[in-house]
Amino acid sequence: MDLGPHAGFIVGAYAFTALVIGGLIVGALLDQRAQKRALATFADTAGERRS
């Protein structure tokens, strides 16, 4: 595959895009875990108030 004289730019752009998308996925997964923990804590606290 010949990308011509702009091969470095093309490969770099794809690499940067993959890095950004990977970071977004990791961030979403970490946020999901944090939200689940917060919701569990909130549910435990709400259950204690009612009892």
Secondary structure, 3 states (H helix, E strand, C coil): CCCHHHHHHHHHHHHHHHHHHHHHHHHHHHHHHHHHHHHHHHHHHHHHHHC
